[in-house]
Amino acid sequence: MSFVSFTPGQIHSMVISHSSFQKAILDKKHHTEGARNAVTQQMELIRLLIVCVSLDAKNIKVDNATIVTILSVYNASINKIDRILRHLVYLYDKHECFEAKVRSAVYVSLISIRETQILLEQMLMSYYRWGAFAARQIEDDQDWDWLLNALDNNRIRSTLMQYPVSDGLDPLPDACVEETNAVTIESANEDNDSFLEDGERYEDSDEESQIDSAASKTITVSQTTCDEWRGCGEDICYSPGFLIPLVLAALEEAHFPLEDSGYESPKSVNVMHIENENSEDVEDVRENHEAFCKFSRRLCDKGAIAFALAALSCRCSSIRKAAVGICGLFLKALQMPEAQSIKSWHERPQLEMVMSSAQRGLAVRRAMQVQKAKEAGQCSLNTPMLPAVSAVFLAKSLQIVARPADDMYGPINKYFLRLTDYCGAFQDSFILPSFLSLYCNASDDLNKCKSERNWALLALKDGTVDEFCYRIICQSHIPELIMSALDSGMDNPDFTSEVSLTIDVILSLIQSGGNRAAKHMIHRLGILSWLHGIISWRDVSSVFPHAALKCKFLKLVAAAVKAYNTNMTLDMPFFEKVSLSHAVIRICLSDLTELGEEQLLESTCDSLWEIYLSDQHQSQSGRPVNFIGGQTTLDDMTTILTKFVSYEHLFPKVLASMCNLPFIVKEENCPLHLFIKLSLGYVVAHDDSREEPPTNLVIQVLKRVYELMIKYPHLARDYKISSLIIKSRRQAVLVENGMQVWECAMDLLRDGNQINNEEKSLSPQNQNHDTEISTV
């Protein structure tokens, strides 16, 4: 029997020519409903195409209809589907798989920016449209109105909330189907050393300076936490590696001011200085300038310029070059006489003030780099890189000064007007710009103070995306400040909204700060003890009046414990297991209503599970902590288990946590039997075909039952409990050391049965019967 083998090129042709290709590539449904991180049909199809192109690119050709179908799926974001889609089209273009007519429409040659002398190589996909705009043909006289219609201001704002600084100009290969070597990673982190050097003079003197510098300088793509979407809903953040070159091409090629057929810089093309030209040429140049200014204004209104300002924090030097080019062209448009003559552009002077300040700030940073390079004898320099906390501040400031009705218009405008050094240059790159002045405002207007404090917290939360940002933040002692403010303001009912926002900020610091945040906040600030300490003496219902606020605090607890769990190099025992678990249980049981119950139980489960994992890792590392007593009553533990019984996917984790937690027992109405029946009942009724329970769950349950039987011997004489222990033998056999624990429990059962037999033999009926026998 002979088998027919197909080449990757033939497989690719069969796939894209199939009648269901368009339907399949648009399908986002999971193969396994409810499965976490399930692979979709869409993802598998795109990966198949990537493999085919990687193996047999010379025999693959893509027509216009196929590329339009693929780009109609692309959403210009950084989620997983869009990443591999962008990489697929990148491979098509790299290996020249497009047909001739397609390449003439979508391929972008080298782009040279004359004003800044920047040569951007490998700027593929710059002309690609996405989504609903993909089917429109790109003509020679490019009309860039489609880009303005495609840009979504809400998505720009969402991107500024968590800017993807690790995104590169060249898409990274998919690790599931391609090899990822050091060369591909280097393109996204080509200048880590440069931005670390920028912050060297701000290094702390004591313990912070002892942090391993080698670990700080080795920042790879897999280690960055900024790639992981931490917001609510779907990740819709724009991809800087895709959108920044697109905006630059629109500014330079579509409406860049030209004189005749030459390609002069805007500085030399000034209507007031044109000599020996007829009136028609002057009018053409004026119209060109007006069109450029109006297009730049529309881009600014759509948020593209703010997006470019935030791109100054990208790790990819090529993206930062393109962002500098966008900012330079926009500043040229703001300074043109034609822009000044647009009477409806009232915000133009404020926009020019912010852009000029950013430009001069970059020039100052560049001068400092040149001076350092001369002293070190270096020749090559990278484009200055700002931390995201500063770049996002500039982007948000640009959006605010364009809206005079904004509450923050006055403070932001005042901030830039006060800059005097170097003609108003923005020099707060490596300190938190304007945070302390806004957060610690002591104005008599309480509403103004509140709005400024909230905006400062929001800017801090959105700007913290990696360890580099946290390094800037902790040097100003911001974590200590906001933790103290939260502790002092929790009892104030009017402080509820700020409490919620402050919790979000601390959560962002922990999740984005990486190892540096874990070492600083756990080891130096003691955030684990602080978390249970701030509510240990407070009424939970008054501090957290609604379920959403409770969920936020529980997420903060889970994130802090997870940070400890992933940084086990900290030579610090985990003493907070009992106190944190008790605080979590208190929050869960306080005024639990049907509204938001499921979300609260999920947050409770996550927190308890992270505490359990940390304690297990502590024990496995050979540093177990022995707790003398607990803080949670067995009654509360039983209540917790009762509430989680109907949530099959959460109950095993909560059960493992409760069985591992020390407890205290109140003699009155203690639900001993119910606790044992819930725990042992799950172990006995567990089916191997279902999802596997947590590791050591059977041992944890048997140990807890053994402890209760030791403390309360009458439990060993209960028939139902004895039956459950005997039935649990099947699960105990499958677990390492499970039979040893089971045998210990069986010894107590045997002793209990022996006591029962002795009591029966000494009962009054048996004694009377013995007397009758002796008489006879």
N, C-alpha and C positions, 0 to 999 in steps of 0.2 A: 504494500500500500504506500503510495507516494503522497507527500504533502506539498502543497503549493506555498512557497514563501513569498512574502511581499516586502519590498523595500520601504524604508520610512517615507520616501517621496511618494510612492504609490498609496500608502496609507493616508498621507496628508491629502492627496487628491480625492480619495474616496470620501474622506470626512467632510471636506468643504463643499463637495458636490452633492452630498446627500440631501434628500428633500427635507429632512428634519433637522438640518444643521442650525438654521436660525432659531427654531423652537428650542433646541437643546442648549444652545449657548445663552439663551435668555432664561433658562430654568434655574431657579435658585433654591428649589425645595431640597430638604435633606433626605437622604436615603433612609435614615432611621429617625423617625419622628421623636422629638424630645431629647435626642442624644446631644451632648455637649461637644462642640468642636467637630460636628459631623461634616464629612466631605460631601460636597454637592456635585451633582451631575455636571453643572457648569464648570466647576473648578477642575474636575477630572478631564473634561474635554479640552480645556485650555492647556493643561499640562501635557496632554497627548500631543497637541500641536507643537508645543515647545520642544518636546523630545524629538519629534520628527524633524524640525528645523535644525536642531543641534546636531543630528546625526547625518542628515542628507540635505543640506541647504542648497547645493548646486542643482538639484533636480526638483526644486520647489518653486512654483510661480503662483503669485497671488493676483487676482484680478480686482477691478474696482469694486464690484458688487460685494466681494468677500471682505475687503478692508472696511467698506462702509458698514457691513453687518457687525464686524468686530468692534469698530469704534462706536457704534450705537449702544453697545453694552458699557463702554468705558464712561466713567463718571468723574474723571479728573481728581479722584480722591486718593488716599493712601491706604485704603482697606486692602484686604488680602487679594480680592478679585481684581481690583484695579492695578495693584502692583504687578501681578503676573500677566495681566493683559498688556500693560505698558511694556513689560519685558518682551512679550511675544512680538509686538510690532517693532520694537527695537531690534530684535533678531532678524525680522523680515528686512528691515532697512539696512542693517549691518551687512547681511549676506546678499543684498541686492536681489531679493526675491520678488519685488514688485515688478509688474510689467512696465513698459516704457511710459505709457500714458499715465499710469498711476504715479510713477516717480516724478514726472514733471509737475504733478499737481500737489504732491505732499512732501517731497524731499526738500530739505533746507540745506543750502550750502553754507560755507563759513560766513559768519556775520562779523563785520568789522565796525566797531564804534569809533568813528573818527575823533570825536570830542575827547574821549578818555583813553584812546589808543588801546582798547581791550579787544583781543582776538579770542572769540569763543569758539572752540573746536568741539566737534561731536555734538552739535546742538540739533539732534534728531528729534522729530515729532513736534517741532515748534509750530508747524502750520496745521497740525491735526485738530480737527474739530471733534467734539465729543457729544454723546447723548443724542438729543433730537436734532442737533445741528450737523451731525456727521454726514447725512445724506446730501447736503448741499455742496455742489461742486465749487472748488476754489478756482477763481478766474485769475487771469494775468493781472488785471487791474483790481487788486484785492480790495474788497469792501469789508472793513473791520467792524461794521456795525453788529455783525453776528456775535462778535466777542463781547460787546457791551450788553447785548441781550442775553448772552449765556451766563455772564457773571451774576452771582447771587450774593447780595450784600449780607444776607443772614448766614450764608456759608462762610463768608469772609470773617464775620464776627465769631462764628464757631471755631474757625481755624486759629484765630488769635487767642482763643481760650486755652488751646494746647497746641502751640505751633510745632510742627514736625521738623525740628532742626536737623535730624539725621538723614532726611531725604536727600538724595544725590541727583546730579544731572543725568547720570547714566543709571538706569534701573538695575538693581541688584538681581542676580539669578535666583531662581526658586530653589531653595535648599532641598526640597523634597525630590526633585528630578535632576538637578544639576549640581556639580561640585562648586563649592564656595571656597576659593583660596584667598590668600592674603592680598593678592593683587586687586581683587574686586572690592575687598573691604577698605583698602587703602584709599580708593577714590572718594569714599565718603568721609574719611577721617585723615585727609592728607596734611592737615595743619593743626593737629591737636596740640603739638608742642608749642605752636605760636600763641594759641589763646591761653595756654597754661602760663606761659611766660608773662603775658599781659597782667596776670593777677598775682605774680610773685611778690610784688611789693606790698600786697595786702595780706600776706600770710600771717596767721596768728603766731604769737611768740612761744607759747607754752606747749600744751599737749598737741594742738593742731599741727604744729610744725614737725612733730615726730611721726606723722602719718607717712606711710611708705609712698615715696614719690613715684617709684616705678609702677605701682599699682594705679596711681592716679593718671599717669600718662598713657597707660594701655587701655584705651577706650575703644572697643570694637562695636560693630553694629549689633551683634547679638546681646551685648551687655546693656545697651541703652534702654531705659525704661520709657523714654518719651514716645516710642513707637506704639506702645500699647494704649489704646483708647480708654480713657477713664471716665468719660462723660456718660450721659444717659442717652439711650437710643442708639441708632446707627452712626457709625463714624463717617461724617460727611466733610471732613477737613480737606481743603484743596491740597494738591501736591505741589510744593514749590518747584521741584525739579521739572515739572511739566508746565506750570502756569507762568512762572517768572520769564523764561525765554519767550513765551508766547506774547506776553505784555510788552517785552522789549522789542520784539519784531513789529508789533503793531505801532509802537511809538516811532521807531526809527524808519521803517520802510513805508508805512502807509501815509503818514502825515509829517514826515521830517522836513523842515524847511530847506528847500533847494533853490539854487540860483542857476537858471538856464539848465544845461545838461550836466554841469559840474556837480561835485558833492562837497560842498563847503560846510563848515560848522556854523551853527546859528549865530555865533558871535560875529562872524564876518558877513553874514547876510542880514544887514540892518537897513531898513528902508531909508533911514535918515542919512546913510553914508553911501548910498549907491550913486555913483557918478557915471556920466557918459552913457546912460541908459535911457531909452525912450519911455514914454508914459505907460505903454502896454506892459513892458517888462516890470516896471515898478508896481503896477496893479496886480500882476501875476504873483509877484513875491509877497505883496501884502495879503492877497487872498490865501496864499499858502500858509503864511504865518497865522492868519486868523483861524484857518481850518485846524492847524496844529494846536493852537491854544484851546479851541473849543473841544477838540478830541481829548486833550489832556485833562480838561475840566471834567468831562464825562467819565473818564477813567477814574479820576479821583472820587467822584460822586458814587461810583460803583465799588469803591474800596480797594481798587487795585494798587494805588500808591501806598496806602497803609500796609497792604500785604507785602509790598516790596520793602518797606522800611523794616518790617519784622523779619524779612529774609536776611537781613544783615547779621542775624544770629545763627544762620545755617553753617554746619560744619564743612560743607562742600564749598571750596573756594570759588569755583566757577559760578555757582549760584549767587554768591556774594558779589562777584564782579558784575553779573547781569543786574542785580539789584542796585548797585551803585550807578550803573548806566541808566536805569529807569529813574532813579532819584535825580541824577544830573539833568536828564532831558526834561523832566517835569519842572525842575527849578528854572531851567532856561525858558520854558513856557510861561512861568509865573513872572519872569522879569522882562518879558517882551513888551514893547509899547502897545501892541495889539491886545495883549491881555489886560493891561492897565486901562485900555479904552472900553472894555466890556463893563458897562455900568451895573449890570445885574450880578456881577461876580463880587459881591460885597466881602466875602471871606478871603479874597486873594491876599491881602496884606498879612493876615494871620498865618495862612498857609505858607507864604514865603518866609515868614519869621521862623516857623518850625523847620522847614526844609533847609534854610540857610544855617540854622543852628546845628542840624544834623550833619550838614556838609562840612562845616568848620570843625566839628568834633571829630569827624573821620580824618580830616587833614591833620589835626593835632596828634591823633593816634598814629597816623602814618609817619609823622615827623619823629615821634618817639621810637617807632620801629626802625627807622633809618638810622637814628643815633645809636640804638643798640646794635644794629647790624654792623655799623662802622667799628664800634668798639670790639665786637666779636670777630670781625673780619669776614662776615657773611656777604653773599652777593644777592641771593634770591630772597624775595619777600612776598608774603601772601597778603591778600586784601584784609584789612583790619576786621576782626570779628568781635561783635558785641555779645554780651550775655543776653539770653532771651528776656530776662526781667527788664533790661534796659531797652532792647529793641521793641518789645511789645508796648512799653510805656510810650515810646515815640509814635508807634502806630496808633495807639489809642488817643494820644494827644492830637494827632493830625485829624482824626475823626471828630474830636470834640471842638476844636477851634473852627471847624466848618459849620458848627451849629451854635449860634449865639444863644439860643434858648436852652441849651444844656445847663444843668445845675453846676457842672464842673468847668464851665467856660471861663469864669472869672479866675479861679485858682490856677488853672493850667496856663491861661494867658499871662497871669502875673508871674508864674514861675519862669517862663521864657523871657519875659521882659526884664527880669532881675539878673539874667546872665550877662556879665560884662567882660569877663576875661576872654581874650582872643576874639574880640568883636562879637561876643554872644555865642561862643562855641559851646556845644553840649559836651560837658566833661564828666558827667555823672555816670560814666559807662560802667565803672566797677564799684559803685556804691548804689544803694537804692535811691533812685531819683524821686525827690519830693515825698517819700513815704512818711518820714518822721514828722514833717511839717503838717501833713494832712491828717495823719492818724492821731497825733497829739495836739490837735488844734484846740485852743482854749477860748474860742469865741463865745460871746454871750448868746448868739443865735444857736440854740440847741439843734434845730433842724439842719442848719448848715453844717454844724459839726458832725452830725450823724451821717449826712450824705457824703461828706469828705472822708470820714472813717470807712464807710462801706466801700467807696470807690478805691481807696488805698488797699483795702483787703482784697478786693476783686482783682486789682492790678497785680498784687503779690501772688495770688493764687494762679492767675493765668500765665504769669511770667516764669513760674518755677517749673522747669521741664527736665532738668538734669542736675548732676552733681556740681557742675560749674556754677549754675545759678544759686544752689544752696550755699556754696562757698562764699558767694557775695553776701548772701542774706545773713548767715550766721556771724559774719564779721561785724555786723551792726547790732548784734544781740536782739534781732527781731523775734526769733522763736521764744525767748524768755519773756519778751514784752507782751506778745499776744497771749501766751499761756497765763500770765498774771492777770491780764485784762479779762480773760474768760473766767477765771476763778472768782474774780471780784464782782463780775457782772451777772453771774448766773442766777442770783436771787432776785434780780430786778425784772419784773414782768415786761417792762418796756424794752428790755435788752434781748428779747427772744430772737428777733431776726438777726441781730448781730452775733448772738451765740451760734446760730446755725451757720452763718458765714465764716465765723472764726474756726469752727470745727472743720469746715471744708478747707480752709487754708492750712491748718495743721495736718489734715489728711493728705493734702497735695504735697506738703513739704516732706512727709514721710515716704510717700509713694514715689516721688520724683527725685528725691535727694540721694538715693542709692546708699552705698556704704558710708559715705560721709555723714549723711543725715542719721543713719542708724547709730553710728558711733557717737555722734554729738548729742542727739536727743535721748538716747537710751543710757549711754554711759555717763554723760556729763550732766544732763538735765533731769534724768530719772523720770522719763515720761510714763513708764509703766506704773510706778508707784503713784505718780500724780493723777493718773486716770481714775484709779479707784479711790484715791484720797479726796478728790473734789466732790464726790457724791456719797461718801461713806457716812457723813453726818447730815446730809440733806434729804428732804422729802423728794423722791424721784418724780412724783406726779406734778409737783410745782416747778421743778427745774426743767423737766421735759413734758410740756403740757399736751403734746400730740405725738402720734406714732412716728411721723416722718423725722422728727428731731431725735427720737430714741434710736431710730435706724441709723442715722448719721453718726451718733456717738458710738454705737456698737460697731459700725464699720471702721471707725477710728481705732477702737480697741483691737479689732482683728488685724488692721494694717500695722499697728505698733508691735503686736506680738509676732506677726509674720516677719517684720523687719528684724526682730531679735532672732527669730528662727533661722533666717537666711544668713545671718552674720554670727555663726557660732564661734568665730575666732575671738569674739569678745570674752575675755576671761572674767565672766560674771555669771554666777548661778542664777537660775530662774526662781526667785523667791515669791513671785507675785501670782502663782497659780491659784491659791486659795482665795486671796482677796479679789483678784480680777474676776474669777468665776462667780463669786458671791455677788459682786456688783452687776455682772451681766444678768444673773438670775433675778436680782431685785428689779432691774429695769424691765425684764420680760414679764414679770408677774404683777407689775404695778398698773392697775386699771386697764387690763387687757380687754379690748372691745373687738367686735367683729370688723370694724373699719380699720383697715391696714394690718389685720392680724397676720396674714400670710407673710407679708414683707418683714414684719417684726420678728416672726419666728425664724425666717431664713437668716436674718442678720444675727439673731441669737445663736443659731446653729453654727454659723461661720466663726463667730467669736469664740464659742466654747471649743470648737474643733481646733482652731489655731492654738489655743491654750493647751489642749491635750497633746497636740503634735510637739509643741515646745518642751513639754514635760517628758515626753517619750524620748526625744532627741537628747535631752539632758541626761536621762538614765542610760541611754545607749553609749553616750560619750564617757561614761565612767564617773560622772559627777552628780549622782542622784541627790535630791534634797528631801530629807525626811521631815514630814510635817507632823507635829505633835497632835494637833486637833484641827477641826474644820470650823467654818463659820456658817455653812448652809445646813439647815435642818433636813432630815430625811423626808419630812412632810413636803417641803418645797421641791425637793428632787422628784418626789412622786408626782407632784402637780405638774412639773415641767414635762415629765414623761407622758403624762396623761394628755397634755395639749399637743404633743408631737405624734401621738399614735396614728392619727389620720394622715400624716405626711410620711409616706413610706420611704422616700428618698432622704429624709432628714433624720428619721428616728434612730438609725444605727449610730450615727456620729454623736448624737446627743446622749444616747445610752452609754457609749464608750466613755464620754466625758463624765457622766454622773457616776459611773462605777469606779472611775479613777480619782474621784474627788473626795477628800476627807469630809466627814459629816458629823453632825451632832443630832442626838435623839431626844425628843421630848416624850416623857413616859405616857402622857395623856394623849389618847387617840392617835397613836403612832401607826401609820399605814404600812407596817412591815410586810404583811402578806401581799398587799397590792403591788408594792415595789418589786418583790421577788417574782410575782406572777407576770408582771410586765416585762421584766428583764429576761427571766428564764423562758417565758412564753415565746419571746421573739427568737431566742436561740433554738428552741425546739422546733418552732414552726418555720424556720428559715429553709427555703428551698435552694438547692445548689444551682438551679437553672436561672435564678434571678441574679441581680447585681451582687457581687461579693461584698460582704460586710467589711468594716474596717479591720485592719490587722490587730490580732490579739483581743478581739472583742469577746470571744468565747472565754478566754482566760480571765479577762477583766470581770466578766459577769460571774463566773464561778468563784473568783476570789472574793467579790463583794458578798455573794451569798454565804460563803464560808465565814466571812467576818461577822455577818449578822447572826449566823447560827452559833458561833462561839459566844457572842454577847447575849443572845437570847436562845438558850437551849431548847425551849419549848417548840421552836420552829422545826427542829428535827423530828418532832413527833406528829407534824402535820402531814396528813396523807397526800394532799394535792402537791405540796412542795416536794415531798419525797418522790412522787411520781415524775415531776418535772426534772428533778436532778437525775433520776435514772434514765429518762429519755434523752437527756443531753449528752449521753455517752457517745452517740454517733458523731456529734460535732466535735467532742473533745478528742476523739481518736485522730481526727484530721489535722489537729493543730499541734505544733511542737510544744512539749511540756504540758499539753492539755490534760493527759491522763493522770499526771501527778496531782494536779489540782483537783481533778474529779475524784480521785481515790481519797483525798483528804476529806472532801465533802461526804463521801460514802461512809467513811469511818465515823463521822458524826451521826449519820443516819443509823448506823448499826448500834451506836451507843444509845441513841434515842429509842430505838426499838427495844433494846434490852431494858431500858428504864420503864418503857411501857409494859413489858411483860412482868417486870417486878412489881409494878403498881397494880397490875391486874391480879397478881398472885396474892397481894396484900389487901385486896379490896374486902369490905365486910361480907359480901356474899361468899367469897372463897373461904374466908375464915370460918363462917358458920358451917359450910360444907365439910371442912376439915374436922370440926368439932363433932359433927354427927358421925363421921367415919371412925373417929377415935372412940366414941361411946359404944358403937357397935362392936 
